[in-house]
Each structure stands twice: as structure tokens, then as C-alpha cells.
Amino acid sequence: MTPIKIPSIALDAIGPEMVLTATAMVLLMIEVFADKKGRDHLGYIALGGSVLAGALAYKLSGVSVTTFGGLYVVDNFSTFFKIIFMISAGLTALISVKYAQDEGINHGEYYAMILFATVGMCVMASARDLITIFMGVEVMSIALYVLAGMTRTREVSNEASLKYFILGAFSSGFLLYGMALVYGATGTTQLQAIGKAAGLLTGNPMFIAGAVMMTIGFAFKVAAVPFHMWTPDVYQGSPAPVTAFMSTGPKAAAFAAFLRVFAEAFPAMKEDWWVIIWSLAVLTMTMGNVVALVQNDVKRMLAYSSIAHAGYILVGLAVASPAGSSGAAFYLLVYAFMNIGAFALLIVAAGKGERTTTYQDFSGMGRRSPLTALALTIMVFSLAGIPPTAGFAGKFYLFMSALEKGFVWLAVIAVINSVVSVFYYLKLVVYMYMRDEDGEARPEISVAAPLAVAAVVTVCAVMWLGVMPAKYIDFAKSAFLPF
Amino acid sequence: MWGLEHIWWVPILPLIGATINGLVGHLLSKRAVGVVAVGSTGLSFLVALAAFGNILGLAPDQRVYESVLFTWIQAGSFTAEAALQVDPLSAVFLMVVTGVGFLIHVYSVGYMGHEAGYPRYFAYLNLFMFSMLLLILGANFLLMFIGWEGVGLCSYLLIGYYYEKQSASDAGKKAFVMNRIGDFGFLLAIMWIFWTFGSIDYTTVFPVAHDKLALGGLAVTGITLLLFLGATGKSAQIPLYTWLPDAMEGPTPVSALIHAATMVTAGVYMVARCNALFNLAPMTMMIVALIGATTAIFAATMGLYQFDIKRVLAYSTVSQLGYMFLACGVGAYVAAVFHVMTHAFFKACLFLGSGSVIHGMSGEQDMRQMGGLGKKMPMTHATFLISTLAIAGIPPLAGFFSKDEILLSAFLGHTPGHLLYWVLATIAAAVTAFYMFRLYFMTFTGELRAEDHHVRDHVHESPNVMTMPLVILAGLAVVGGFLGLPMIEGGHALKNFLDPVFAQPGHAAGGHDVSVGLELLLMGVSVGMGVLGILTARYYYSVKPEAAVELLNKGGMIKSIYTLMQNKYYVDEIYDALIVKPIVAVSDKGLWRFFDVKVVDGLVNFAATFFMGLGSMFRTAHTGLTRSYAYAMVFGGVFLAGFWLFLSSGK
């Protein structure tokens, strides 16, 4: 009997994942021993873990390793995304500290779930094998289902969790079934091997069906129309920091896997699939923006805005060029900062129990809390893509990649959409600065220190990435995928 | 060279001022806020002055200075640098914007002294200066666009400054949305330019435009039309002009700075800047001239029967901007820029003068309540009279020279229909003289008509901080035109200065071949029209005021024309009837019954209503039921699979 040959494992390449896992487990253990007061500091441990993991990931930039017998790859693409994930996880931990105390969910498992989800996200970005991808998706998703229902006493939160779980399971079914069909058609689960086999399989119905099913699975995860239906309910029902997290990190992870699968496994089908992704992109951004116009609740508006942003990012996918994929990656980085920043300020404004999140509740904020209003204004300007914020640089870079490849109409539609989006973002600014308070009692706005730090960090990042984006765009450019 | 090398400070200084007043202004004393705001603008003016001196010191063909701060965006073949460019065109605008801007800041210290939110006002005003300077100094289209958006935003914030007033915040919204329509055109044009030239730098695009684009071809016509759409929004031309009269809801210094002297001329700047493109598109040029001439006469007649002193000036601004576009349309860019400059002087003076009047009248803006103010407000009266004469085109004041040059260019132009434009513009000159002197006589001569004795007793001349800027601006309105005095070797000082910017490859930038006799004749006609307008106004509003009433009481044609004009040709109502009403009617019948949109304005609401309606329709798809979501996914999946199979079977 020959002994099992264990493939070489480059442990230094998965440093970030190991740090995250270890921190999550430490958090779970501390939870057992910590007293009520000690739990207030759990968030900072999670933040520390994310920062350390982020630093390790950053150190891996430029490194290109394939390990675990070809299942796992560390390249600039995965590294860039991992940095986004760590930013998303770290900032989420930061904005959760006060929120978790207020809502009574400052338990070790809350932060552990964020970190576990982040591990799943890292796996998704690095996986080079269908099974590994699926594993990453599930590690991430299951943690997110739990996080969505974290505020157990709030009905909407329970509803969000259950809905997310049922529909998520449904979409996982699509994804897994698609993978099975692709495997059936090609005889392999390895992405690059599939890519090689696919050249001979044009028009093979089993292969096409598999690719379509996988597209549906990913489209669900990135909340592309018409697979977006879960998003508004789940985003609105989940605790605000969790929504901030879900709309940035996990969305970026889904895009990472989506991009990698299409770039490495299905490049032969580029001719067909760009039409599909083109349509998804147009539908998604239009639907997201148009429905966001009629929302009265800011949190729900941000949910639709997040759908619209997924549409913009799909532009990078439809273009299917190195510039497109790095444009999408850069946009996701920018989006992580601006959306978490917006949510941090929403948490500030909403007060305990998230009672005040309608537009009306923001009236007079310019005077009640000038700095909060100013920071939120910068965030929504960035979301709207108004220069010189990062949102503008990101959109510009992304749409330019479409123009370069001759996707003129796609770029024009995207620009029209950005113009439409200005209305609902600006509505918030109008309420803050041009409406007087309506006399209704609202909680005093107090900005807890961690939220203030998060707001300052995101404002600085959004301005810096907007004014001096060149260096970061260069980094994103080194993180392209060969289409 | 000290000056040009420090050109970055010109926009940065007001930005610093805006940051200080915006962030910590509420902690500072009013005095400190004023010092920061006025000081930063003043320093900016000094640096600009030095830079202007440097430019003058260079040889005419080397008067282009570019200063690159850093590479802002680089993506593939695309590069956008954070770079400023000073050339004769931007230098002229630079002097006007910083100079007039500084004076209006000084004036604001006095005018806004009693207002709450003083730091907020100055933060916005400084931010406006920054954006406007970026707009004119940016070395590529992207920077111009950022400035363009920035001035729009500040204008919006300042129009809605008295946000407690519903009309003010509505006006702000209207301005914002109308400008978005124009901005959208501008953005598309930039994309098209990049697509065609592979660059958005002025220095790369303009020199090769002649070779890359076919004369009158689709590309250049499309680009220039989109650019001009942007200009009509920003510069309030037909059909996007209705926001400007409403914008008078903002504080008066804002009307002077943003809605008369600087921001609204950004469209003219843009067209002049892109002259290399516009020259290649004869069709666009014709449209520019047509829109300009039409707007000039249309807006002038609307100014005839307004009673709000600021609204008269607003329509007059729209009309004067029309003259500038007419000049661009017939290729007389120098005349357009000349008129931008002189107009900035006399119109800023008129607006600030009206502000002084409103200040003295305790906030009253209705001219029917005024009269006889000349005796009580001598400084305001004198400066106002000078500026009114200037806008009426009476020699030797500034307005005469620039307006005359535009009329001459229209008369001699090559654009189809140029004689018609000349006729329209000449009639508009008479109308302008009439309504401006109507304003003058109603306000400053006769008897004070205000009934409220508090107002009557309170009438007073404004403090020095307000009258000094008036005096300086009136002085400029007197001498500003001399730059346009003909020199020995053809052309005049301003023309010689600007010509390198507007020289066309293959054509010598020469003056018109025109006999002195014809020139004098045209001059005589335009001055005659002006005098005619003034005398008519004098007859009806000073000598025999009852004649005007009698004329109206006769009824008939005159009465109906009067009603038509007083209602601004019902344009708002037409927009409302054609666009808003049908949509609302449909929505009442239940198709879009979900939205309750407040009707603000036609075009605005068309966009808003359309998308809102769509949004509501889609929103109802979100039932909240998990099973229907799952069904949607299945249908989406089936559709996707079918689509893909359809695509792949096609091969």
C-alpha cells in the first residue's frame, strides 16, 4: 500500500486566513470567561485580528503561489480582494462596538461570525477549484445568515435571517448544480482545466446549463437583478453594521469568485456571456437606482443603492478585460469605504434600536450635528460619484474601461444611471441642510469614539482615494485577471 | 516667475477659506469669519494679478503656461493630470472672477451682516470661488467638469440659502435639476472627445482637431452640440433658462457674483475654449447664434413688465448672455469674451446697487413701492445710473464697445441668417434700454410710493463697505470698454491679447474688412436704438406716467401683449401643461398612483415623475413574500438559460 502523498502546503501564503481563524476562536473562548464589562472590548480584538491579517495580506502583494495541490492560489488579484475584506471586517468591527453594546449583542460569537465569514471570503478569492469555491461560499454565507438574525429580539432581524437563509440555500442549490453539470461536461473541477476543456465544448448543452446555473448562483450573491429580491428585506432587517458588512466584503468576495471563474474557466464563452452580463448590468443598475428614488427609509434606500452599485461593478465584468477586472476591484475597494462610512453615520443618526432612519429623521441634522452631517454628505457625494471623491475616480476608471473596449452604450447607460442616482442621494443632503426639524422628539445625536474613528477613517480614505487615486489604481491594475 | 508659478494658490486660497469657515466658522467671531473669507479671496486676487502680469510679459505666441501638480487618474491610455493652464483666455476670466469676486465678498460683509448662518454663507461663497477658478484654470476637460459641477452645487446651496422659504428651496432644486440636464450633455461630450482623441487635455485635443475631424462631420457636430447643451444649462439659454429668474431667491450678492458676473458666463467660456471644435461645426455654430439671438430678444421682452427689481435684472442677464452666445455663434469669440468682461462690471454693479436699494427699503423688492430714491441714496443712484447707461449701450461706457462689436460681427458674419440675428439683436438693444430705464425711473425718480411708513422713514444710504464696491465697479463700467478702442494696426488691445487662443490653423486671425463708414453707420443705429429706448422709457415712466396706464386701458393688442409678457410667455405654464399635467392625469387614473410628487417644474418633474413612477411599479414587486422571491429567481434563471442557449445556437 502506497502512503497517501500529501501535497506541499505553503502555509505562509495563507497567513491572513490563519490569523482570522485563530482570532475568531480566541474571541469565542474569551466570551466564555469575560464578564459583562470585558465584553465591551471584544470588538477591538476583532479589529486587531483584521488589521494583522490585512498586514499579512499586504505583505503578500507581488507574491504568486499556487498551493494545496492547485486548489488554492495567492496572486495579486486575491491579495487585493483580501485587503478589501479586511478593511470591511475591521471597519465593521469598529462600528459594531457601540451598536453591539446598545443592542445587547456584544458577544464573542458576533465578532467571531464576522471573522469566519471573512475567512470564507478569502477562500472565495483564492480558490481555483469549484469545490473550494463552494466551500468558501458556504463558510461565508452560513456566518452571514447568523449575523443577519443577531438581534434576536427584533422581529425584522429574524425575518431577514430566515429569508436570507431560505433564498441563500436556494441559490446555493443553483450554484452547486451548475458546478456538477460543468464537472459532468468537462470531467474536472479545476478552473484552468475547465478553461482548457471548454474550448472543445462550444454549444454543449450540459456545459452551457452548468455555466448558466453558476451564473445564477453568483448573480444571487452579488444581488444582480432579477436575483436581487432578497437584498432590500435582508439589508433593511439586519443590524446596521451587519448590513454595512454584507454590502461590502461579501459582495466583493462574490465578485472575486465570479470574476475568477469567468476569467479562468469560461473564457471560451466570452462571446456569449458578455451579452448576458451586459443585460444583467443594465437591469441591475437601472432597477436599483429607479426603486431607490421612491424610498422613504434611508437604510432601505442604501440597500437599493447597493444593488445599483452591483450593476456598475458588473460593467467591469461585462467588459471582460484586464482594465475591467481591475476597475471592478478598485471600485469595490472604494465602495467598502464609502458604504461602511455611510452606514456608520446612519448608526449615529438612527440611535438605539434603529428607530429613526427615515429621510424625515435627518431633517435639520446640519445644525443638530454639523460634523456628522458633513461626513455623511461626503459619503453620499462619493456614492453619487461627484468629483473629487473616490466614488468619482472609481466610476470613472470603471466606465472608461468600458469605453476603451468599445462598450459605448453600456458606458452611456451607466452615466445616465449615475445622474439619476444623484436625486436620491442629494435628497438626504437637502433634508440635512435645508429642512428644519419637524419638532418631533429624536434621540440626541452622540457620536461614540469608535464610530467617530470609523467616520474619520472613511472620510479621509474617500477623499484621499479621490484626489490621489493613481497609486491605488496601479495596485489594482497589477491585480487584473487575464481574460 | 512669481505669480505664474504660484498659480495653484489662486484656487487653493479660497478653498482654505471655505474649509476654515465651514468647519470652525461657528466658533469664530463674525469679524474673523469676514476676514478669513475676504482675505483669502483678496490674496487670491493678488496672486492672479501677478500671474496676469507675467503673462503680459511673455511674447504673444508663448503665452501659455501649464502647471502640473500630479497625475490624477491614469487608466490605460487615459491620463488626467491635476494641472492648471493659464493662457490669455483664462487670464481674462481669471481677472474678472477674482476681481469682481473680491469686491462682492467685501460687499457681502455689509449686506449679510444681519443674517444668521454668516459662516455658512461665506464658506459656500469661498467654495464657489474655488470651483469657478478650477473651471477656468483647469488644463483638461475633466478639471473643467469638476469646477462646473462645483459651481452648480454652490449655486444650488446659495439659492436655497433662505431655505425656510419654500420658494427658495424650490428654486434651488429647479436650478440644480436644469443644470443636471446640461451637465449630462457636457459629460457625454467629454466621453466622446476622449473616444475620438484618446485624450482630454486641451493641449492635445485642440491642435489636432483640425486634422482628426471632418469639417461639419457627425463627430464634431455631435460633440459641439452636447457641449452647447451643457452651456445652455449653465448659462441659462433657451430652453433651459427658466431657473435663472427663480434663482433670484438667493441673497443679492450671490445673484451678482454667481448669477450675473461669473458662473453663468461659464458656458461662454466653455464655447470659447473649445473654439477649435466649434469652428469645425458650422451647423452647431448656426444653432448657437440662433439660440443666442433668440434668447437675447425673448428674455429682453420678458424683462419689460416685471415689477421685482431683481427679476428685471435676471431677465436682462439671460438676454445679455444671449448676446455673448450670438457672438460665439458668428465666430466673434473676442467680442463674446469682451462682453463677458464688461457685463461682469456693469451687471455686478447693477445687482449690488439693487441690493443696496433693497437694503435701504427694508427688504422690499417691488418697484411699485419705490420711487424717488435718488435723493436719499446718492451713491447708489449715481453708480446705478452709470451702469444702466452702460448696459443701454451709450458711448463711451463699457457696454457700448462690447455690444457694438457683437452687432458688427453679426452683421458681417458668415453664419447663415446672420442678418436676421443682427436685426433681432439690434431690436433687443432698444428693448434693453427701455426696460433698464423703466427700472431706473421707477426706482430713483418721482415720489416714493411705499405705503408703510416704517419703510418710508427707514430709507437710507448703505454703509461704505457696500458703496465702495459699487463705486469701483461703476468706474470699471466706465473705463472697461477702452480695452476695445481700435488701435492703429487693426484690432484692439483685448483682441490682440486674445487672438492667439482663437487663431485658426490655415487662417490668419485678421480683423474684419470693413469700411469706416459702415462701421459708423452701424454704431449710429445701435446707439440710436439705445437712445430711443431710453426716451420712450422716460416718457412713460417719468414725464407722463399716466400715459402708460392709458395705453393699457385702451385694451386690444397692446393689452394682450402686455399680459403675455407679464406672464413670461407662459413658458412655465407650457412646460407644465405639456409635460407635467399629462403625467399627473395618467397617475390619477391609477397607473402610477403610488407617488405623491410635489410639482415643482415641468422638465424637472418629467424626469422625476417618470423614474419615480417606474420605481413605484417595480417596488410593488417587492411583496415581502419569500416564495414570490424564489419564483422570481426561477423565472430569471429560465430566462437567462433561454437567452444563453439562443445566443449560442445562433452560431
Interface residues (C-beta under 8 A of the other chain):
Chain A: L162 K163 I166 L167 F170 S171 F174 T202 G203 P205 I208 A209 A211 V212 M213 T215 I216 A219 F220 P226 F227 M229 W230 P232 D233 M269 D272 W273 V275 I276 S279 M287 N289 V290 V291 A292 L293 V294 A323 G327 P370 L371 L374 I386 P387 P388 A393 F396 Y397 F399 M400 S401 L403 E404 V408 A411 V412 V415 I416 V419 V420 V422 F423 L426 V430 Y433 M434 R435 D436 V467 M468 P469 A470 I473 D474
Chain B: G22 L23 H26 F70 T71 W72 I73 Q74 A75 G76 S77 F78 A82 L142 F145 I146 E149 L153 L157 G160 Y163 E164 S169 G172 K173 F176 R180 D183 F184 L187 L188 M191 F194 W195 F594 F595 A607 A608 F611 M612 L614 G615 S616 F618 R619 A621 H622 G624 T626 S628 Y629 A630 A632 M633 F635 G636 G637 F639 L640 A641 F643 W644 L645 L647 S648 S649 K651
